[in-house]
Amino acid sequence: MTLVCRTCSRINPPEARFCYWDGAVLDGRGQTQGPIAIGTQPFHSPFVFPSGRQCRNFDELLLGCYSEWKDACDLLREGYLESFFGALGRTDLALAAKQAMRAGNTDLGLDQLLNKLPCSNRVPPKLFVQPMEINLGQLSRRSDRHFVLHIENQGMGLLQGTIACEDTAWLMLGEGAGSPRKVFQCLHELLLPVRVHSKALRASNKPLEGRLVLESNGGPAVVMVRAEVLVQPFPDGVLAGALSPRQIAEKAKANPKAAAPLFENGAVAAWYESNGWTYPVQGPASSGLGAIQQFFEALGLVKAPVVKISETAVHLHGRPGAYLEHVLVVRAQEKRPVFAHATSGAPWLKIGRILLEGRTAHIPFQVPCVPPQPGEQLHDTIQVTANGGQRFVVEVTLSITGTMMEVPVLTTADLVVEKETIPEAVAVVKEQERQREPSLQEDEGPPRKSRKHLWSLGVLALLLFSVVAHDLGVIFFSRASRPDAIDSAEIDPSPYLFLRFHDYEGDKYLPNPTMRFGLLAKDPEHPGQPKKLTFDEHGLSNNTVLRLDGREYIFGQSPGKWIEMKSRLPGETAGLPRDGIASLWSVADDTIRVRQEVEIVPGIQSRRLDTCLVRYVLENRDRRLHRVGIRFLLDTFIGGNDGVPFTIPGASGLCDTKMIFDTPERVPDFIQALEKDDLRNPGTVAYLQFRIGANIESPSRVLLGGWPNPELRKIGIWEAQAQLTGWDVPFISIKERIGGVEADDSAVTMYWDERPLRPGQARVVGFTYGLGSGDAQESGGHLLLTVGGRLVPNVEFTLTALVHDPRPGETVTVDLPPGLEARGQQRTQTVPPTPPSASRSDSPVTWRLRASKDGRYELSVRSSMGATQKLPLTIRSRGVFD
């Protein structure tokens, strides 16, 4: 007996329980059966996708949505799914669709909606990862490596979860810098890039093991990553071949005198860094055998002497703008060398260079400029770490008295030409002479009424004369009366440097003006063809990056905005021009402003216009605290040479590869580079000074190395992006090989690391770059002398003698006039031999000197080979940039 469906009126065979056509229960056949499979029940009318695909029930709709996910998301956003479910009479699903429409993540909203459909064919998400084990083989700390992790969803729905490598510092997830933890979401599959952060690798005799841990709604998984980083042996000297700190200690103990310079000049610290290890000695290295003792104590091989500090609380008093200084003394009870270093977090408190003198260490600290906050008390602490990690905390209180006063900064605007006349003053004097002439010819006095008017005019003229006389006195005599005054006759008015700014449009890579700057130097041999001190004469290959609360902004580019691209420097007037430009730029809705000031100024010693002063003023205009830092990348080009080695005070040789100064204490006073390998005719001498004034913050750290050529990305150095390089400049060698050829492309990167900046507070950082001294004629081209640092009384500065082609065992001696001293150092030093692989046959010797008072001095350095070179030196009671 055939059965007729009451819904569609079609005939079904007698054994049927449901209609073969629409799935409806046939009369009398569903009373004793199980639950109806709603997912297979047909819709009144099918749901049709834009592609033409028809879905006749919930099971088919589920499959259709997962197969055509993008169209399904669009249909959800536009309300078609809500309308369709409403037409079916499924108000619950219509409301669920409406909620899914409002979800911030449409993919997630659609997935949650599909979970609510009455389907029988849904399979939950299932995580599948490949490969589960990765062996990267031998890795180098010179460049990063990358690999890809394949994540697949073998179920249905969205696969959601997290992947983390938080316990493995040398792995980073994602593009760019990456992060140790990421959230992922995929419908079918996902390719996740993983970067091996080479600088975080630690060399070891055992393989490194890392773990990528995945947690998801499709289950967990763990991917094992293995690699090998071989220990780099110590390269040279008596410590050559050492593979561990223990072996370093053994070799140093066997030959301490020869090993001491390697600890003192940072070679051992650099070896630690090359292997990714933390150098155990905190703070600056000691001198001589004390540097070895310092290392042994840090390793725990010898017991550190007990030391005491002179005081744990210091109270300073000063007026706004005043300079204050105090010295802490750390002393050992035993007869053993003491070494210490100190740190402070307050911007108004600076730690000076520590003087180590046997059983005592002198720690000077200064308040370079008392803040303009009369009547307030400022508090800070100085953390002092001495032998064996012994720590002291010194409380510093600054009581600000008096009223605010301005602290002048000497610039070219302050120099007044002797024959300069002031038209207003001349006019007043002529008028007074004209008024006096008739009165000498009169025999009788004028009438009483006329006398009354003349009396008023006389009083007015007298007042005018007194005002003009006062102004003339200020202009012509006030600076001359100061002990640190600079006579304008000392200044050579001829320019030796020329500035060029990127203030134009149309560059291929930088289409809009950025106010980057380049530097050109006067060439005496070819006056019409100046030499370059930066690779690009407009500074296009330099760049400045601001770091605000961890986010990076390239100065002069979007999303930052110009407030004033080209303006006068502060204090500049029409009558007193200055050779430079100020540029004001802002980010974060004008909450942070950056003012770039670039100016040609007289050299500290040369008194020629041969120095470029660069300052950045970072100002917090917001109502809350921000962490603000800045970084400057200088693409050097010395005359006609793009890869010259650098002379570094305190180093045992020239730097022609790369070198890092990773703390403020290790940053030298200056570095220098010579165009030619001939001290008699060195060509262009470039001079870059980091410590320039008490009111200008020196860099936190400095990198010497290669310029971030984008071709380096082909060998895995992804941070190299030329003029668009971000905050992290890759630390590469000047001679980094690109395409099998040494690049010979030098650059200097200066960092002023992020630090808190309170509302209304400003931070001033800077450096100078220009021409240095190149006179070695007296010594026959054998000795070249250079000084650097703040040349003021009672502050240490650096004297470096560059010795050309030193002989084995050659020594050099500095002869100091009265008033100069080299405390804690030998005046006679052995010249370090030049390494066989050195690009030039010059070797530097360094002394740290101090003057007791201002005045003019003459330094003299003589070699045991008979050569002598002198250098005049002027110490001023106040620094030029203080």
C-alpha atoms as one frame of an Amber mdcrd trajectory, in Angstrom:
protein
   0.000   0.000   0.000   1.488   3.225  -1.111   1.650   6.218   1.244   0.857
   9.811   0.270   2.708  12.635   2.027   0.346  15.152   3.547   2.902  17.927
   3.034   3.925  17.538  -0.606   1.150  15.057  -1.782   3.742  12.796  -3.323
   3.647   8.981  -3.298   6.100   6.994  -1.159   6.679   3.169  -0.973   4.834
   1.241   1.789   7.956   0.672   3.937   8.782   4.391   4.109   8.586   6.122
   7.479   9.509   9.581   6.184   8.715  11.236   2.876  11.427  10.535   0.368
  10.894  14.036  -1.059  10.713  16.446   1.865  11.608  14.291   4.904   8.249
  14.841   6.611   6.885  12.100   8.920   4.297   9.992   7.136   0.967   9.380
   8.800   1.129   6.766  11.545   4.837   6.080  11.040   6.415   8.476  13.554
   4.641   7.704  16.779   7.072   5.157  18.155  10.298   6.397  16.494  13.259
   8.384  17.874  13.916  12.160  17.627  13.730  13.862  14.260  17.038  14.841
  12.628  16.242  18.541  12.338  19.450  19.251  10.497  18.209  17.222   7.552
  14.676  18.652   7.562  14.131  20.697   4.391  13.559  24.439   4.411  10.337
  25.833   2.921  12.590  27.478   0.356  16.321  26.967  -0.063  18.960  29.499
   1.034  20.959  30.548  -2.037  24.517  31.982  -1.860  25.692  34.675  -4.325
  27.615  31.934  -6.136  24.337  30.080  -6.824  24.915  27.342  -4.289  21.606
  26.176  -2.752  21.190  24.947   0.803  17.971  22.992   1.486  18.513  22.269
   5.209  20.655  23.246   8.168  23.338  20.660   7.452  23.783  21.988   3.942
  23.733  25.588   5.209  26.528  24.783   7.657  28.665  23.249   4.920  27.889
  26.134   2.583  28.954  28.766   5.128  32.269  27.024   5.823  32.931  26.551
   2.096  32.048  30.148   1.168  33.132  31.870   4.351  33.723  35.357   2.979
  30.303  35.518   1.326  28.717  34.141   4.500  30.302  36.928   6.551  28.992
  39.533   4.111  25.491  38.013   4.235  25.586  38.097   8.039  26.652  41.778
   8.137  23.927  42.756   5.657  21.197  40.973   7.636  20.251  38.246   5.153
  20.785  35.408   7.620  18.674  37.159  10.257  15.831  37.631   7.756  16.063
  34.029   6.539  15.874  32.545  10.046  12.952  34.870  10.841  11.107  33.633
   7.785  11.643  30.043   8.952   9.974  30.909  12.227  13.220  30.387  14.144
  13.169  33.526  16.266  15.971  32.142  18.439  18.303  31.869  15.472  17.232
  35.263  14.139  18.197  36.853  17.483  21.504  34.945  17.467  22.209  36.263
  13.973  21.463  39.802  15.149  23.928  39.446  18.043  26.540  38.044  15.668
  26.097  41.097  13.420  27.053  43.344  16.339  30.215  41.409  17.184  33.440
  43.315  16.675  34.939  40.297  14.913  32.625  39.129  12.111  34.486  35.825
  11.720  34.033  35.042  15.390  30.397  36.163  15.321  29.561  33.894  12.370
  31.329  30.948  13.992  29.320  31.412  17.186  26.106  31.600  15.153  26.878
  28.371  13.260  27.514  26.650  16.598  23.854  27.309  17.459  22.423  25.743
  14.299  20.620  22.376  14.827  23.072  20.442  12.658  24.144  16.827  12.862
  27.238  17.048  10.678  29.341  19.561  12.618  32.839  18.398  13.642  34.643
  20.485  16.318  37.948  22.242  15.460  41.042  20.064  15.639  44.591  21.439
  15.856  47.305  20.004  13.624  50.822  21.479  13.594  53.791  20.641  11.451
  56.654  20.201  11.886  56.507  19.091  15.509  60.312  19.089  15.834  62.695
  21.560  14.202  66.487  21.287  14.148  68.102  24.516  12.945  71.653  23.162
  13.068  74.485  25.568  13.845  73.444  29.207  14.279  75.479  32.386  14.239
  74.933  35.456  16.420  75.735  37.649  13.437  72.361  37.364  11.699  68.806
  36.263  12.394  67.195  33.115  10.977  63.570  32.534  10.020  61.310  29.519
   9.619  57.572  28.992   9.152  55.182  27.032  11.353  52.213  25.435   9.577
  49.000  25.414  11.663  46.026  23.521  10.232  42.410  23.050  11.334  41.355
  19.459  10.612  37.865  20.032  12.005  35.176  22.603  11.305  34.669  26.097
  12.641  37.219  28.659  13.690  40.395  27.349  15.294  41.375  29.850  17.999
  44.204  29.879  20.485  47.570  31.235  21.567  51.150  30.351  20.769  53.925
  31.311  23.153  57.689  30.997  23.449  57.993  33.026  26.646  60.556  30.631
  28.111  62.749  30.859  25.009  64.178  34.368  24.643  65.844  33.624  21.303
  62.566  32.884  19.501  60.117  35.588  18.383  56.735  35.165  16.688  55.424
  37.132  13.730  56.854  39.642  11.272  59.287  42.445  12.130  60.577  42.521
  15.687  57.993  39.919  16.695  56.723  39.096  20.166  57.001  36.148  22.572
  53.244  35.511  22.530  50.602  35.699  19.820  46.877  35.007  19.470  45.921
  33.110  16.303  42.668  32.332  14.524  42.119  30.422  11.311  39.357  28.604
   9.459  41.496  26.184   7.465  45.238  26.862   7.803  47.740  29.465   8.937
  51.426  30.044   8.164  53.125  31.671  11.160  56.652  33.121  10.660  59.081
  32.527  13.528  62.291  34.531  13.901  65.443  33.361  15.650  66.667  36.473
  17.474  70.414  36.096  17.030  71.387  38.660  19.674  69.579  36.604  22.335
  71.446  33.387  21.490  73.885  32.153  24.106  76.847  30.080  23.013  77.108
  26.739  24.771  78.743  23.334  24.490  75.265  21.812  24.707  72.474  22.189
  22.129  69.899  24.874  22.810  66.306  23.766  23.182  63.252  25.971  22.807
  59.544  25.277  22.993  56.616  26.732  21.103  53.533  26.020  23.216  50.119
  26.099  21.492  46.822  26.164  23.394  43.605  26.185  21.334  39.955  25.143
  21.211  41.173  22.301  18.976  43.578  20.924  21.556  47.168  21.664  22.725
  50.515  21.055  21.000  54.220  21.613  21.741  56.818  22.179  19.013  60.449
  21.521  19.970  63.118  23.775  18.384  66.762  22.752  18.679  69.920  24.592
  17.618  73.639  24.744  18.274  75.642  27.916  18.961  79.348  27.208  19.163
  81.496  29.083  21.667  83.770  31.600  19.952  87.323  31.283  21.340  89.067
  34.394  22.625  90.733  35.839  19.505  94.182  37.089  20.481  96.745  37.920
  23.125  97.684  35.746  26.098  94.016  34.744  26.468  93.792  33.409  22.903
  91.932  30.124  22.557  90.010  30.339  25.854  86.549  28.797  25.548  85.070
  29.534  28.968  85.314  32.120  31.760  87.200  29.545  33.825  89.859  29.232
  31.096  90.054  33.030  30.852  90.736  33.167  34.592  93.380  30.447  34.382
  95.249  32.156  31.533  95.013  35.559  33.270  96.381  34.101  36.487  99.316
  32.579  34.599 100.260  35.869  32.885  98.553  38.767  34.715 100.614  41.675
  33.369  99.972  40.806  29.742  96.318  39.961  30.399  95.438  43.139  32.342
  95.123  45.426  29.254  92.599  42.997  27.728  90.336  43.409  30.748  90.970
  47.131  30.981  90.208  47.997  27.337  87.010  45.933  27.203  88.306  43.071
  25.034  87.138  40.431  27.531  83.742  42.137  27.868  83.449  42.175  24.061
  84.263  38.430  23.970  81.495  37.796  26.499  79.103  39.796  24.344  80.140
  37.931  21.176  79.076  34.692  22.869  75.835  36.134  24.210  76.937  35.961
  27.845  76.431  38.606  30.508  79.718  40.122  31.585  79.927  39.630  35.357
  81.689  42.941  36.035  79.151  45.724  36.473  80.297  49.252  35.743  83.567
  50.534  34.245  86.670  48.366  34.272  89.464  49.090  36.715  93.031  49.712
  35.563  96.083  47.474  35.590  96.025  44.355  37.744  92.945  45.728  39.487
  90.926  44.861  36.365  91.863  41.181  36.787  91.000  41.247  40.493  87.666
  42.851  39.566  86.942  39.963  37.195  87.984  37.299  39.707  85.768  38.815
  42.386  82.793  38.959  40.017  83.244  35.236  39.255  83.533  34.436  42.963
  87.070  33.053  42.569  88.471  35.350  45.255  86.875  36.981  48.274  86.136
  40.679  47.838  87.492  43.118  50.420  85.031  44.757  52.791  84.435  48.358
  51.730  82.716  51.331  53.341  81.201  54.485  51.884  81.879  57.948  53.246
  78.218  58.931  53.671  74.729  57.625  52.990  72.904  60.973  52.944  73.875
  64.186  51.136  72.060  67.529  51.389  72.780  70.099  48.639  71.668  73.753
  48.459  71.651  75.969  45.395  69.915  78.686  43.414  68.172  77.967  40.081
  70.748  77.601  37.326  73.654  77.011  39.705  76.218  74.208  39.260  76.721
  71.898  42.267  79.156  69.025  42.794  79.881  66.528  45.574  82.208  63.530
  45.887  81.487  60.193  47.577  84.426  58.055  48.712  84.413  54.256  48.841
  87.316  52.881  50.894  88.596  49.356  51.608  89.725  48.305  55.048  92.281
  45.928  53.558  95.188  46.915  51.368  93.489  45.870  48.139  92.228  47.830
  45.112  88.699  49.217  45.224  86.437  49.686  42.239  82.888  50.955  42.142
  80.217  52.337  39.862  77.096  54.370  40.535  73.716  55.033  38.906  70.969
  57.592  39.406  67.515  57.970  37.895  66.869  61.693  38.350  67.362  63.933
  35.293  68.849  66.746  37.427  71.566  64.527  38.915  74.561  63.305  36.885
  77.235  60.788  37.879  80.734  61.863  36.876  83.713  59.745  35.930  84.845
  57.623  38.852  88.457  57.957  39.942  90.043  54.732  41.225  93.082  55.247
  43.457  94.161  51.978  45.039  92.220  51.447  48.261  89.780  54.304  47.518
  87.310  55.162  44.775  86.110  58.742  44.335  82.577  59.028  42.890  81.800
  62.593  41.815  78.225  63.592  41.089  76.919  66.914  39.872  73.781  68.954
  39.528  74.731  70.621  36.199  71.907  73.139  36.403  69.666  73.492  39.456
  66.047  73.265  38.183  63.989  76.498  38.182  61.803  75.485  41.138  62.644
  77.931  44.002  61.502  76.852  47.447  61.173  73.160  46.566  63.122  70.113
  47.707  64.029  67.377  45.238  64.954  63.860  46.328  66.794  61.034  44.614
  68.988  58.060  45.445  72.377  57.025  44.093  72.950  53.277  43.850  76.636
  52.463  44.419  77.990  48.988  43.643  81.506  48.117  44.782  83.769  45.044
  45.017  81.969  41.718  45.016  78.569  43.310  44.428  78.508  45.216  47.743
  75.753  47.810  47.412  75.097  51.167  49.064  72.168  53.532  48.730  72.913
  57.252  49.148  69.971  59.580  49.723  70.438  62.937  47.917  68.322  65.970
  48.806  68.458  69.189  46.785  67.041  72.334  48.426  66.433  75.067  45.843
  66.844  78.583  47.220  66.618  82.111  45.813  64.861  83.025  42.580  65.101
  81.898  38.983  67.939  83.142  36.818  68.823  82.468  33.224  71.896  80.450
  32.317  73.420  81.837  29.086  74.589  79.509  26.339  77.452  80.777  24.177
  76.722  80.653  20.456  77.894  82.575  17.410  75.078  85.039  18.123  76.993
  86.170  21.221  80.030  87.327  19.215  79.943  91.110  18.548  82.235  92.566
  15.893  84.396  95.316  17.407  83.627  97.919  14.722  79.896  97.298  14.772
  77.897 100.550  15.211  74.381 100.941  16.488  72.348 103.450  14.409  70.078
 104.357  17.321  73.043 105.255  19.544  74.659 107.379  16.799  71.429 109.268
  16.248  71.084 110.112  19.949  74.682 111.335  20.220  74.332 113.551  17.117
  71.133 115.017  18.460  72.812 115.846  21.778  75.731 117.536  19.964  73.321
 119.535  17.816  71.436 120.723  20.895  74.627 121.765  22.672  76.004 123.991
  19.817  73.579 126.957  20.143  73.901 127.127  23.914  77.657 127.823  23.580
  77.032 130.892  21.364  74.381 132.551  23.560  75.445 135.326  25.911  72.159
 135.623  27.671  69.836 132.948  28.879  66.539 132.447  27.084  63.268 133.680
  28.534  61.888 131.838  31.618  59.186 130.093  29.526  61.783 128.768  27.040
  64.022 127.627  29.899  61.151 125.549  31.223  60.880 123.647  27.905  64.647
 123.269  27.626  64.758 121.847  31.161  62.218 119.128  30.158  64.167 118.329
  26.986  67.396 118.122  28.944  65.958 115.666  31.428  64.602 113.541  28.556
  67.972 113.643  26.750  69.774 112.658  29.960  67.449 109.689  30.462  67.888
 108.631  26.819  71.661 108.904  27.114  71.744 106.780  30.289  69.635 104.023
  28.672  71.793 103.935  25.542  75.002 104.012  27.585  73.741 101.079  29.665
  72.887  99.054  26.538  76.245  99.836  24.964  77.953  98.762  28.148  76.065
  95.465  28.161  76.850  94.779  24.520  80.523  95.750  24.520  81.725  95.194
  28.063  79.586  92.669  29.940  80.919  89.625  28.131  84.477  90.919  28.315
  84.159  91.249  32.082  83.276  87.575  32.490  86.208  85.277  33.314  85.116
  82.835  30.605  84.543  85.491  27.974  85.736  84.835  24.462  87.238  87.737
  22.590  85.656  88.023  19.175  89.128  88.629  17.774  89.906  84.972  18.590
  87.239  83.709  16.206  88.135  83.074  12.595  85.001  84.366  10.787  85.670
  82.272   7.675  83.276  79.296   7.469  84.874  75.852   7.438  81.585  73.915
   7.409  78.404  74.210   5.361  74.935  72.880   6.200  72.502  71.394   3.689
  68.930  70.490   4.671  66.371  68.169   3.092  63.840  70.993   2.785  62.588
  70.160  -0.698  60.114  67.748  -2.296  60.526  65.063  -4.927  63.068  62.596
  -3.545  62.343  59.008  -4.618  62.322  57.558  -1.093  61.570  60.705   0.909
  59.100  62.642  -1.252  58.290  65.231   1.438  60.730  67.487   3.345  62.119
  65.879   6.520  64.697  68.533   7.566  67.428  65.911   7.733  70.777  67.628
   7.339  74.123  66.949   5.733  77.522  68.489   6.335  80.178  69.705   3.910
  83.715  70.793   4.826  85.895  73.428   3.218  88.676  71.956   1.059  91.720
  74.294   1.114  93.133  72.663  -2.030  89.868  73.026  -4.005  87.891  75.962
  -2.551  85.019  75.504  -4.978  84.588  71.778  -4.225  83.817  71.161  -0.531
  84.330  67.667   0.899  81.524  65.644   2.402  81.332  64.726   6.101  78.044
  62.858   5.547  77.451  60.402   2.725  74.589  62.465   1.297  75.151  66.206
   1.267  71.517  66.769   2.329  71.653  64.032   4.976  69.145  61.721   3.264
  70.977  58.609   4.505  70.911  59.840   8.124  67.780  59.532  10.206  66.396
  60.357  13.629  63.863  58.133  15.418  61.730  59.137  18.394  60.605  56.394
  20.768  57.454  57.201  22.754  56.091  54.627  25.215  57.581  51.833  23.097
  56.265  53.174  19.768  58.597  54.471  17.057  58.306  57.647  14.938  60.787
  58.745  12.248  61.471  62.456  12.750  59.982  64.668  10.059  57.665  62.001
   8.655  54.044  60.927   9.045  52.188  60.326  11.373  54.049  63.203  13.025
  53.199  66.772  12.001  55.255  69.882  11.369  54.543  72.858  13.594  57.348
  75.001  12.183  59.691  73.454   9.626  62.237  76.272   9.320  62.597  78.928
  11.990  65.217  80.992  13.752  67.230  79.447  16.532  66.247  80.471  20.091
  67.696  83.865  20.994  68.432  84.805  17.362  67.599  88.355  16.280  67.932
  90.288  13.062  71.070  92.024  14.335  72.676  88.867  15.728  72.151  86.077
  13.188  73.208  82.465  13.777  74.198  79.960  11.102  71.566  77.264  11.565
  67.908  76.311  11.589  65.424  75.170  14.221  62.622  72.749  13.243  59.625
  71.962  15.465  57.726  68.678  14.968  55.085  66.915  17.064  53.500  63.480
  17.506  50.582  61.933  19.411  48.181  64.859  18.892  50.820  67.431  19.846
  51.350  65.893  23.303  55.069  65.398  22.560  57.107  67.999  20.695  60.617
  67.603  19.295  62.697  70.670  18.391  65.755  70.015  16.234  68.439  72.717
  16.421  71.363  72.481  13.989  73.992  75.229  13.990  77.581  75.974  12.947
  79.537  77.176  16.009  83.200  77.868  16.864  85.292  74.838  17.819  86.095
  74.580  21.528  89.857  74.778  20.927  90.278  75.768  17.272  88.082  78.930
  17.561  87.138  78.382  13.933  83.637  77.880  12.580  84.356  74.176  12.091
  81.842  72.505  14.449  78.190  71.559  13.954  76.177  71.609  17.190  73.116
  69.322  17.071  70.514  69.514  19.825  67.103  67.902  20.282  64.655  69.231
  22.857  61.986  66.663  23.800  58.994  68.252  25.540  56.045  66.534  27.217
  52.967  68.756  26.742  50.558  66.086  27.952  48.911  65.822  31.377  50.417
  62.429  32.090  53.880  60.914  32.251  55.431  59.416  29.097  58.607  57.448
  28.422  60.529  59.286  25.709  63.843  58.537  23.956  65.558  59.469  20.700
  68.100  57.850  18.377  70.346  59.452  15.721  71.946  57.498  12.835  74.915
  59.358  11.299  76.129  58.045   7.933  79.722  59.238   8.005  81.770  60.033
   4.910  85.241  61.405   5.586  86.414  63.485   2.655  86.404  60.862  -0.090
  86.369  57.747   2.103  83.228  55.882   3.226  84.816  53.239   5.458  87.546
  54.861   7.537  88.532  53.381  10.928  87.769  55.316  14.113  90.182  56.437
  16.821  88.598  55.730  20.215  90.042  57.008  23.504  91.010  54.128  25.767
  90.973  51.486  23.021  94.141  49.585  22.201  93.689  49.994  18.448  91.603
  51.613  15.738  88.073  50.361  15.171  87.676  49.233  11.557  84.950  46.622
  12.143  82.446  47.384  14.899  82.361  48.384  18.548  79.607  49.003  21.089
  79.528  51.268  24.143  76.453  49.940  25.917  76.344  52.141  29.034  76.708
  55.913  29.553  79.939  55.319  31.474  81.514  53.449  28.551  80.655  56.111
  25.980  83.934  57.935  25.192  84.332  61.711  25.188  84.855  61.666  21.414
  85.842  59.613  18.399  87.965  60.715  15.467  88.563  59.544  11.900  91.284
  60.477   9.404  90.700  60.439   5.662  94.241  59.274   4.844  96.760  56.936
   6.474  99.418  59.641   6.753  99.670  61.800   9.869 101.726  64.389   7.980
  98.906  64.805   5.490  95.803  63.175   7.036  93.365  64.960   4.734  89.991
  65.604   6.340  89.951  64.911  10.093  86.414  64.273  11.334  85.720  64.814
  15.025  82.534  63.568  16.730  82.114  64.616  20.378  79.556  62.967  22.701
  80.175  64.866  25.955  79.770  68.550  25.230  78.088  70.354  28.113  76.554
  70.118  31.550  73.138  71.122  30.183  73.165  68.772  27.186  72.653  65.077
  27.877  75.256  62.691  26.448  74.210  59.453  24.682  73.139  56.453  26.764
  74.913  54.142  24.330  76.747  54.332  21.001  77.266  51.842  18.165  80.177
  52.100  15.714  79.737  49.885  12.701  78.288  49.602   9.237  75.434  51.544
   7.658  72.152  49.523   7.398  72.298  48.888   3.661  68.997  47.253   2.539
  71.011  44.676   0.573  71.799  43.120   3.976  68.202  41.875   4.115  69.197
  39.254   1.557  71.390  37.601   4.192  68.772  37.779   6.948  69.509  41.185
   8.544  65.915  42.348   8.331  66.307  45.549  10.385  68.518  47.093   7.652
  66.172  49.520   5.887  68.523  52.342   4.847  67.081  55.808   5.551  63.859
  54.221   6.868  65.597  52.071   9.506  63.707  52.010  12.805  64.878  52.365
  16.397  66.940  49.160  16.372  69.852  49.719  13.984  71.562  46.400  13.158
  74.982  46.085  14.810  77.098  45.081  11.824  80.708  45.478  10.807  81.983
  48.352   8.679  83.331  45.600   6.423  80.130  43.545   6.326  80.160  41.554
   3.087  77.372  42.353   0.631  77.246  40.198  -2.467  80.670  38.764  -1.650
  82.297  42.221  -1.437  83.245  44.157   1.716  80.929  47.151   2.039  83.414
  49.563   3.712  80.485  51.742   4.800  80.803  53.290   8.273  78.086  54.785
  10.461  77.654  55.938  14.058  74.408  55.355  15.978  73.713  57.360  19.138
  70.928  56.362  21.528  69.342  58.421  24.274  67.244  55.612  25.729  63.669
  56.004  26.879  63.166  57.489  30.307  60.168  58.983  32.141  59.252  62.552
  31.178  56.789  64.254  33.510  54.073  66.677  32.279  55.677  69.976  31.330
  59.196  68.529  31.530  61.753  68.822  28.718  64.841  66.779  27.907  67.812
  68.269  25.992  70.204  65.904  24.210  72.914  66.543  21.667  76.366  66.111
  20.190  78.821  67.952  17.952  80.308  66.848  14.634  82.881  68.644  12.559
  86.588  69.013  11.901  89.374  67.994  14.251  93.037  68.876  14.583  95.419
  67.434  12.014  98.777  68.942  13.016 101.553  66.357  13.378 104.336  68.301
  11.644 106.492  68.864  14.737 106.794  65.107  15.289 107.438  64.415  11.632
 104.063  62.733  11.209 104.685  60.297  14.082 102.304  61.732  16.735  98.852
  63.306  16.390  97.319  64.762  19.594  93.614  65.273  20.267  91.680  66.421
  23.348  87.989  65.934  24.046  85.374  66.263  26.757  84.313  69.215  28.898
  87.364  71.486  29.152  86.538  73.136  32.484  88.331  73.070  35.857  88.072
  69.965  38.066  86.405  67.841  35.381  88.262  65.007  33.662  88.913  65.220
  29.934  90.702  62.960  27.447  94.038  63.337  25.712  94.740  60.846  22.927
  98.032  60.437  21.077  97.782  58.593  17.760 101.142  56.931  17.129 102.009
  56.095  13.526 103.802  52.815  12.820 104.865  52.152  16.452 108.025  50.182
  17.083 108.061  47.149  19.428 108.371  48.356  23.036 107.950  52.015  22.076
 106.666  54.258  24.887 105.143  57.732  24.936 105.237  60.203  27.829 102.993
  63.203  28.478 104.634  66.253  30.056 102.109  68.268  32.030 102.525  71.914
  33.038 101.560  73.080  36.573  97.797  73.038  37.009  97.239  69.816  35.030
  97.406  66.334  36.488  96.780  62.714  35.494  95.646  61.172  38.755  95.799
  57.393  39.033  97.579  56.963  35.678 101.109  56.512  34.434 102.393  59.432
  32.408 104.579  57.013  30.463 102.675  54.285  28.605 103.656  51.521  26.235
 102.209  51.911  22.752 100.031  48.863  21.893 101.244  47.089  18.744  98.960
  47.286  15.723  97.285  43.932  14.941  98.412  42.210  11.732  94.868  42.482
  10.341  94.583  46.232  11.053  93.675  48.408   8.092  96.056  51.165   9.255
  99.365  51.219  11.102  98.274  53.704  13.783  97.876  52.929  17.480  96.213
  55.204  20.099  97.377  55.947  23.658  95.030  57.700  26.092  95.343  59.745
  29.303  92.584  61.119  31.530  93.602  64.625  32.664  92.170  67.246  34.994
  92.882  70.979  35.325  92.769  72.695  38.722  91.954  76.140  37.286  91.160
  77.907  34.050  93.865  79.278  31.793  96.054  78.460  28.829  98.299  75.384
  28.898 100.599  73.522  26.563 100.556  69.738  26.428 103.619  67.880  25.214
 103.917  64.206  24.314 107.305  62.658  23.520 108.077  59.255  22.148 110.962
  57.013  23.176 111.863  57.058  19.466 112.710  60.783  19.721 109.594  62.423
  18.273 107.777  65.191  20.213 104.456  66.900  19.549 102.905  69.851  21.413
  99.282  70.926  21.641  97.981  74.250  23.064  94.997  73.901  25.393  92.570
  76.438  26.858  90.585  75.636  30.019  87.637  77.965  30.644  85.830  78.424
  33.937  82.632  77.574  32.109  82.182  75.225  29.173  81.165  76.660  25.814
  77.944  74.613  25.801  77.196  74.713  29.558
